[in-house]
Structure formats: structure tokens, C-alpha cells
């Protein structure tokens, strides 16, 4: 038995000015062949699980591609075509295809990157079963459903069940290959553009939906049930929440999908996040810092810093990592003793490296990338400070998410403007770990506030050291304020862009 296993992941924010060339897929571009195998074997990706299952079945394993890029703008056509060719050219002669995809890829020429790839594979290999593992934020399309046999998505956000998702999708595939069932897919897409902050599986509505999906699986009603929150920061026809069920027969699978979709629609407002004014968020943070009790659920240190989570500019949703609104407002309100970062500004990094450690420098910091899709052009923030530290920007993650992974922020500098200390990097970077600060000698425990360019992934490591957190929204390409985004392709009506949506399961 010969099995193709490949990984191609990108969550596309069509409003993001951050480009997505081939080189964005990995430290030095995608991994091919044996390098793709080595990048995943023994790991915790869905592709890792596929490899383990295929090895256990003593199958011949073909791994043409492993490619994943941080969320950013539409994938360049040439890059998409090259990566797809790697998979497509290896497919003929295989007995099964196991694909670790994201589900929200948009290219310069297509709104449905995964659907196009799957359609091509189905046309080339019409009788070959195809199992797909998707991210919880996938935007499922009819083309994806029509050209797959098994679709299973993550059930956690932050995502900690990538391997388990691949394991479930792969197990169903091998059961089908053994003739134990003939897996079929049923699905429902709701006219609901959920907010990413409400897709956390700690958020009540999402938790309720995922719990119901798990119950269906545990009771044996279905083989797999997935709730995909979708990724709404894409101007495509349906960047919407969907449910996908894999069952042994079409009728029972569709019944389960309908039931799950109906229960989600009944609590649809629970998937909508309504931001406060930025000035109010900063004022709340000041109040929390002065309070003697924990300010937010999930934070564990009454003497720790208050986290200012700048979710309007999060690189893991396509943000530029250089907007200065939150820092500007914090300084305006007299907040001090802040650790900030990372701010992506290669020009300022270059200037600090030229000036040297210990020098005093005046910089026009951040706000360099034009947010053309939003019609916004910001002005850099002029700051004078000391170059406290210079670094290659590399560190090893010590926290629970991606433990042990080596990270690189590019060349990195620490700018100290009094007790406001700012980590400035050459590359956009999610604050996965305390290492974004400690690698430059900044002790995050010593700060009263930490301003993080993060929405969700900072939480497992920063919440335990924090007194509380405040979610800060402003003008950026990952804002939760949908009014900022000029949606043109989205099919209407859709909630919450349209509040009077009368939808029923068909």
C-alpha cells in the first residue's frame, strides 16, 4: 500500500499588506521529499499523526511537501502553483491521500486554494480516498466537501490537538480502506461570520458547540463531528462558521450536521465580539493595576503585570505587528513601566544596530506599513531612548505551545524610553513565550504592564505570570471591528454584518 502524506497550511487575511511568497513557507521555504518527512515525523502536527498511522500499517509513504506560513495576505500564484504541483505530481499510483491543510487559503487568483487543490486531485485520482485534516478556522466550501472523503478539524483554540485531529481523520481512512465502512461527509454552513476571539474553546458558545460534537463522536452517532469557526478576515463569498460531519451513511450524518448547526445558530450572538473604545480599555488596565485582587479570569499572579493584548495587530491573523495605537494611548494616559513587543520595524532595527548598544537614539518607530485595504496610512511614533540590547532574535520556546521549537525574530533590539522598554524586530513574530523578552535581558515579571501583539497564543505562558489582562482593539488588519473592513465579495445577508438574518437549516 502506497500513501501520499502532505502538509500545506496558510490562513489568508485578504486585507493584510504582508506578502506571502514561496519563501514565507518555512525558515528557508517549503520542505520537500525526505525533508518534509523529517520535519513532521515524531512531531505533533496532523501530518505527524498521518505518518505514524501509515508506518503502523507498513505502508510505503510518499511525502512530497510540508509547507506552512504565518497568516498574511493572499498567497502568490507562482508559490501556490509550485507547492500544489509537488502534491499533484506524486498522487498517481497512490492508494490513499492524507492531507494536512488549513482550510482558509486564498491566492492571488483564487478564493478557494484548498478546494482547487482537492478538485484537481479528485479529477486525477477519482477512486483514491482522500482524508483531510483542517484548522478550526477553515472556511469550508462545497468544492472542498465534494472532493474529499473525510474531513476533520481541530477542536481546540489555542490549537493543541493538531496531532489528535490527524489521528482521527487517518483512523477513519484506514477503517474505510479495510472495508469497515464507507465514510461520507455531510455539512452545513451558517451565515455567521464569527469573531476569532469568540472561537476560543474557552468561550461559552464555542465550548458548547464543540462539546456537542464530541458527544456525537463518543456516542458513536457519527465517525467525526467538527465545528469550524471560519476566518472572517477574508473578503471571499463565505468566510463563515460551518459544521462538518463524517458518518457511515448520508442520512444520519446530515441529521447530525443539521442538529449541530441549529444549536449553534440559536446562540449565534455568542460568536460575536464587541470591542470597547481603546481609551476605555487602557483606563480599565490602569484600574486593574491599582486593584488588590486578580483582574481577569485565568491569570494567576496577584503581583504580576497587566497584559495589554493588542489583538487588532496580531501576526497570527495577518497583522503587520507595527501599529502603535495601543502604546500611544497607554503613554497618553500616563501608563509607565511597560514591556512592549514585538514591534516589527526592520528600518529601526537597522538604525539601532548602526548606533550600537548603549547609544541614545531618536526613532520614527512603527506604523510603517500602509493599511491600504482599510484606507489607512498611519504616522510613525517618534521616540527617543537608549539601545539597551542587541540580539540575533533567536530563542527556544519553554512554554506549553510548541515547546522546544527554535524561534527567530530576525535581528532584534531593545529600546528603553525610561521604563518603557520595547522589543523591535526584523520579522513579525507572535509572543509565544517569555523568550521574546528574556532573550534581550528584559524581565517580564518586573513590569507593571506587558503590551503583547497577540490575541490568543500568548495566553498559556503569559497568563500564569499576570495579574490580569485587557483586550485592546484599534485600527489594524486583525481588528474585531468589522466596520473597518470593506467587504465586497461576502454573500449577504450574514450575521453580524446584517442583524436581521432569518436562517433555518435546509
C-alpha positions in Angstrom: 0.0 0.0 0.0 1.3 3.4 -1.0 0.1 6.5 0.8 0.7 10.2 0.0 1.0 12.5 3.0 1.5 16.2 2.6 1.1 19.5 4.6 0.1 22.8 3.1 -1.1 25.5 5.6 -1.9 29.1 5.2 -4.6 31.3 6.8 -5.1 34.2 4.4 -6.1 37.6 5.6 -7.0 39.3 2.3 -6.8 42.8 3.9 -3.2 42.2 5.1 -0.4 44.1 3.4 2.1 41.4 4.4 3.0 39.4 1.3 3.1 35.6 1.0 5.8 34.4 -1.4 7.2 30.9 -1.5 9.9 31.9 1.0 7.2 32.6 3.6 6.5 28.9 3.9 9.2 27.9 6.4 12.5 29.3 7.5 14.0 28.8 4.1 10.9 27.9 2.1 8.9 24.6 2.0 10.3 21.2 2.8 10.2 18.6 0.0 10.5 14.8 -0.1 12.6 13.4 2.8 12.9 16.8 4.4 9.1 17.0 4.5 9.0 13.7 6.3 11.8 14.7 8.7 10.0 18.0 9.5 7.0 16.1 10.8 8.0 12.6 12.0 7.9 12.4 15.8 6.1 15.8 15.9 2.6 16.9 16.9 1.2 18.1 13.6 -1.7 16.4 11.8 0.9 15.2 9.3 2.9 13.7 12.1 -0.2 11.6 13.0 -0.7 10.6 9.4 2.9 9.4 9.2 2.6 7.3 12.4 -0.6 5.6 11.2 1.0 4.8 7.8 4.1 3.4 9.4 1.9 1.2 11.7 0.2 -0.1 8.6 3.6 -0.8 7.0 2.6 1.4 4.0 5.0 3.0 1.6 5.0 6.7 2.5 5.3 9.5 0.0 5.8 13.0 1.4 6.1 15.5 -1.4 5.6 18.7 0.6 5.5 20.2 4.1 4.8 23.9 3.9 3.3 26.3 6.4 3.4 30.1 6.6 2.2 32.6 9.2 -1.2 34.3 8.3 -0.7 37.1 5.8 -2.0 38.4 2.5 -3.1 36.3 -0.5 -0.5 33.6 -1.5 1.4 34.5 -4.6 0.1 32.5 -7.6 3.6 31.1 -8.5 4.2 29.9 -5.0 0.8 28.2 -4.8 1.2 26.6 -8.2 4.6 25.2 -7.3 3.5 23.7 -4.0 0.4 22.2 -5.5 2.4 20.6 -8.3 4.6 18.9 -5.8 1.5 17.2 -4.3 -0.3 16.6 -7.6 2.6 15.0 -9.4 3.1 12.5 -6.6 -0.5 11.4 -6.3 -0.9 9.0 -9.3 -0.4 5.4 -8.2 -1.1 6.1 -4.5 -3.8 4.1 -2.6 -4.8 7.0 -0.4 -4.1 10.7 0.1 -3.8 12.2 3.5 -3.6 16.0 3.6 -2.8 18.4 6.4 -4.4 21.6 5.2 -5.6 24.8 6.8 -8.9 25.5 5.0 -8.7 29.3 4.7 -6.1 29.7 1.9 -6.8 32.5 -0.6 -4.4 33.0 -3.5 -3.9 36.0 -5.8 -6.2 34.2 -8.4 -8.5 32.0 -6.3 -10.7 32.4 -3.2 -10.5 28.7 -2.5 -7.0 27.4 -2.5 -7.8 24.1 -0.8 -10.9 23.5 -2.9 -8.9 23.9 -6.1 -6.2 21.6 -5.0 -8.7 18.9 -3.9 -10.7 19.2 -7.1 -7.5 18.7 -9.1 -6.5 15.6 -7.1 -10.0 14.1 -7.4 -10.0 14.6 -11.1 -6.6 13.0 -11.4 -7.3 10.2 -8.9 -11.1 9.7 -9.0 -11.2 6.4 -7.0 -8.5 7.3 -4.4 -9.8 8.1 -1.0 -8.8 11.5 0.4 -8.6 12.3 4.1 -8.2 16.0 5.1 -7.3 17.5 8.5 -8.3 21.2 8.8 -7.6 24.0 11.2 -10.6 25.1 13.3 -10.5 28.4 11.4 -11.0 26.8 8.0 -13.6 28.4 5.6 -15.2 25.2 4.3 -16.6 25.3 0.7 -18.7 22.9 -1.3 -15.7 22.2 -3.5 -13.7 21.0 -0.5 -16.6 18.7 0.6 -17.3 17.4 -2.9 -13.6 16.4 -3.5 -12.8 14.8 -0.1 -14.0 11.6 1.6 -13.1 12.5 5.2 -12.7 16.0 6.7 -11.9 16.5 10.4 -10.9 19.8 12.1 -9.2 20.8 15.3 -11.4 21.1 18.3 -9.2 23.5 20.3 -8.2 27.1 20.1 -5.4 27.8 21.0 -4.7 24.7 18.9 -3.3 21.9 21.0 -5.0 18.9 19.2 -3.4 19.0 15.8 -2.0 15.5 16.2 -5.3 14.1 17.5 -7.1 15.6 14.6 -4.8 13.9 12.1 -5.1 10.7 14.1 -8.9 10.7 13.9 -9.0 11.5 10.2 -6.4 8.9 9.5 -8.1 6.2 11.6 -11.3 6.7 9.7 -9.5 6.5 6.4 -7.8 3.2 7.4 -11.1 1.8 8.5 -12.5 2.6 5.2 -9.6 1.0 3.4 -10.3 -2.1 5.4 -13.9 -2.1 4.3 -15.3 -1.4 7.8 -17.5 1.4 6.5 -18.0 3.8 3.5 -17.4 7.1 5.1 -19.5 10.0 3.8 -19.5 13.7 4.5 -22.4 15.9 5.4 -22.1 19.6 6.3 -23.9 22.9 7.0 -22.5 26.4 6.5 -24.2 29.1 8.6 -24.5 32.7 7.5 -22.4 33.6 10.6 -19.0 35.4 10.5 -17.7 34.6 13.9 -15.0 36.7 15.6 -11.7 35.0 16.3 -11.8 35.9 20.0 -15.1 34.1 20.3 -13.8 31.0 18.6 -11.7 30.2 21.6 -12.8 26.9 23.0 -13.0 28.6 26.4 -15.7 30.9 25.0 -19.1 29.6 26.2 -20.8 29.3 22.8 -17.9 27.7 21.1 -17.3 25.4 24.0 -20.9 24.3 23.9 -20.8 23.6 20.2 -17.5 21.6 20.5 -18.9 19.6 23.5 -21.9 18.6 21.4 -19.7 17.5 18.6 -17.6 15.4 21.0 -20.7 13.9 22.5 -21.8 12.8 19.0 -18.5 11.1 18.4 -18.4 9.5 21.8 -21.9 8.1 21.5 -21.0 6.6 18.1 -23.7 8.6 16.3 -21.1 9.7 13.8 -17.4 8.9 13.0 -16.3 12.6 13.4 -18.0 15.9 14.0 -16.2 19.2 13.5 -17.1 22.8 14.3 -15.1 25.2 12.1 -15.4 28.8 13.3 -14.1 30.1 10.0 -11.8 33.0 9.4 -13.8 36.2 8.7 -10.9 38.5 7.8 -11.1 37.4 4.2 -13.2 39.0 1.5 -14.5 35.8 -0.1 -18.1 34.7 -0.7 -18.5 32.8 2.7 -15.9 33.4 5.4 -18.3 31.7 7.7 -18.8 29.2 10.5 -19.6 25.7 9.4 -20.0 22.2 10.7 -18.8 19.0 9.0 -19.8 15.5 9.9 -18.3 12.2 8.7 -20.8 9.3 9.1 -21.4 5.8 7.9 -24.5 6.9 5.9 -25.6 10.2 4.4 -28.9 10.4 6.2 -27.6 10.1 9.7 -24.6 12.3 9.0 -26.8 15.0 7.6 -29.2 14.8 10.5 -26.2 15.2 12.9 -24.8 18.2 11.0 -28.3 19.9 10.9 -28.7 19.4 14.6 -25.3 20.8 15.4 -25.8 23.8 13.1 -29.2 24.5 14.6 -27.9 24.6 18.1 -25.1 27.0 17.1 -27.5 29.4 15.3 -29.6 29.5 18.4 -26.7 31.1 20.3 -25.2 33.0 17.4 -24.6 36.1 19.4 -22.1 34.2 21.5 -19.8 34.1 18.5 -19.8 37.9 18.2 -17.2 40.1 19.9 -17.9 43.7 20.6 -14.9 45.8 21.2 -14.6 48.7 23.7 -13.1 52.0 22.8 -9.3 51.8 23.1 -9.2 54.7 25.6 -11.7 52.8 27.8 -9.6 49.6 27.6 -6.4 51.4 28.7 -8.4 53.1 31.5 -9.6 49.7 32.7 -6.0 48.4 32.7 -4.9 51.3 34.9 -7.8 50.4 37.3 -6.8 46.7 37.3 -3.2 47.5 38.1 -4.2 49.5 41.1 -6.6 46.8 42.4 -5.6 44.4 45.1 -7.3 41.4 43.5 -6.8 39.4 40.3 -8.3 41.4 37.5 -9.1 38.7 35.0 -10.1 35.0 34.9 -7.3 32.7 34.1 -4.5 34.9 35.4 -2.5 33.6 38.3 -0.2 36.1 39.9 -1.7 38.9 42.1 1.6 40.7 41.9 2.2 40.3 38.2 1.8 42.6 35.3 -1.4 43.6 33.5 -1.4 42.2 29.9 -2.5 44.6 27.2 -3.4 42.3 24.3 -3.3 44.2 21.0 -5.5 41.8 19.1 -6.0 44.4 16.3 -2.4 43.8 15.1 -1.7 40.1 15.6 0.6 38.5 13.1 -1.0 35.1 13.6 -4.1 36.6 12.0 -2.2 38.5 9.3 -1.3 41.7 11.3 1.7 43.9 10.4 3.0 43.9 14.0 3.9 47.5 13.7 0.8 49.6 14.6 1.4 51.9 17.5 -2.1 52.9 18.6 -2.1 50.9 21.9 1.3 52.1 23.0 0.4 55.7 22.0 -2.8 55.6 24.1 -1.1 54.0 27.0 1.6 56.7 27.1 -1.1 59.4 26.6 -2.8 58.1 29.8 0.4 58.2 31.7 1.0 54.4 31.9 4.6 53.6 32.6 6.8 50.6 33.4 5.7 48.7 30.3 7.3 45.9 28.3 6.3 46.0 24.7 6.6 43.7 21.8 7.5 42.5 19.5 7.2 45.6 17.2 8.3 44.7 13.6 10.3 47.6 12.2 13.4 46.5 10.2 14.3 50.1 9.5 14.5 50.9 13.2 16.4 47.7 13.9 19.0 48.7 11.3 19.3 52.2 12.9 19.8 50.7 16.4 22.4 48.2 15.2 24.3 51.0 13.5 24.1 53.2 16.6 25.3 50.4 18.8 24.4 49.1 22.3 24.3 51.8 24.9 23.7 54.7 22.5 20.9 57.2 22.6 18.8 57.4 19.5 15.6 59.1 18.2 13.5 56.8 16.0 10.3 57.1 14.0 9.0 53.8 15.2 6.3 51.6 13.7 3.3 52.5 11.6 5.4 51.9 8.5 3.2 49.5 6.6 0.3 51.2 4.8 -3.0 49.6 5.6 -4.2 50.4 2.1 -7.1 47.9 2.2 -8.6 49.8 5.1 -7.8 53.2 3.5 -5.5 54.0 6.4 -2.0 55.5 6.4 -0.5 56.0 9.9 2.3 58.2 11.1 5.3 56.6 12.9 5.7 57.3 16.7 8.7 59.5 17.4 10.6 58.2 20.4 14.0 58.9 22.0 15.6 56.2 24.1 18.7 54.1 24.8 19.6 51.0 22.8 19.6 48.7 25.8 20.4 45.4 24.0 21.1 43.9 20.5 20.4 40.3 19.6 20.1 37.8 16.8 16.5 37.3 17.9 16.7 33.6 18.4 15.3 31.7 21.4 13.8 28.3 22.3 10.2 28.1 23.4 9.9 26.9 27.0 6.1 27.2 27.3 3.5 24.6 26.5 2.7 25.7 22.9 5.4 24.4 20.5 7.7 23.5 23.4 11.3 23.2 22.4 10.8 24.9 19.0 13.6 27.3 17.9 12.2 30.7 17.0 13.8 33.6 15.2 12.6 37.2 15.3 15.3 38.3 12.9 17.8 40.8 14.2 16.3 42.3 17.3 16.9 45.3 19.5 15.6 46.5 22.9 14.8 50.3 23.0 14.4 51.8 26.5 12.5 55.0 26.8 12.7 55.4 30.5 10.9 52.4 32.0 9.0 51.8 28.7 11.1 49.0 27.1 10.3 48.0 23.5 11.4 44.8 21.7 11.8 45.8 18.0 12.3 43.0 15.4 13.1 42.5 11.8 10.3 39.9 11.4 6.7 39.7 12.5 6.5 37.4 15.5 3.9 36.0 17.8 4.9 36.3 21.5 4.8 32.6 22.0 7.0 32.7 25.0 8.7 34.8 27.7 11.7 34.4 25.4 10.6 37.3 23.3 11.7 39.5 26.3 14.2 37.4 28.3 16.4 36.8 25.2 17.1 40.5 25.4 17.6 40.6 29.1 14.2 42.1 29.9 12.5 40.5 32.9 8.7 40.5 32.1 8.0 39.8 35.8 9.4 43.2 36.7 7.0 45.2 34.6 3.6 46.6 35.7 2.3 46.2 32.1 3.1 44.0 29.2 1.8 45.1 25.8 1.7 42.0 23.6 0.9 41.9 19.9 -1.2 38.8 20.5 -4.8 37.6 20.5 -4.6 34.0 21.9 -1.3 32.2 21.7 0.4 34.3 24.4 -2.1 33.1 27.0 -0.7 29.7 28.0 2.6 31.2 29.1 1.8 34.8 30.0 -1.4 34.4 31.9 0.2 32.4 34.7 2.6 35.3 35.5 -0.1 38.0 35.1 -2.4 39.8 37.4 -5.0 40.4 34.7 -5.5 41.2 31.0 -7.3 43.6 28.8 -8.1 43.0 25.2 -7.3 46.2 23.2 -8.8 46.9 19.8 -7.7 49.7 17.4 -7.3 50.2 13.7 -5.4 47.3 12.3 -6.0 44.5 9.8 -6.8 42.0 12.5 -9.3 44.2 14.4 -12.5 42.8 15.7 -14.4 45.8 14.4 -15.9 44.5 11.1 -16.9 48.1 10.2 -13.3 48.8 9.3 -13.2 46.2 6.5 -14.6 47.0 3.0 -16.2 43.5 2.4 -17.2 43.3 -1.3 -17.4 39.6 -2.1 -19.2 38.4 1.0 -22.7 37.0 0.3 -25.3 38.9 2.2 -27.2 38.7 4.5 -24.8 37.4 7.0 -24.6 37.9 10.8 -23.4 40.2 12.3 -22.9 42.4 9.3 -26.6 42.1 8.9 -28.5 41.8 12.2 -31.9 40.7 10.7 -30.9 37.3 9.3 -33.7 34.8 9.0 -31.9 31.4 8.5 -33.1 27.9 9.0 -31.4 24.6 8.4 -32.4 23.3 4.9 
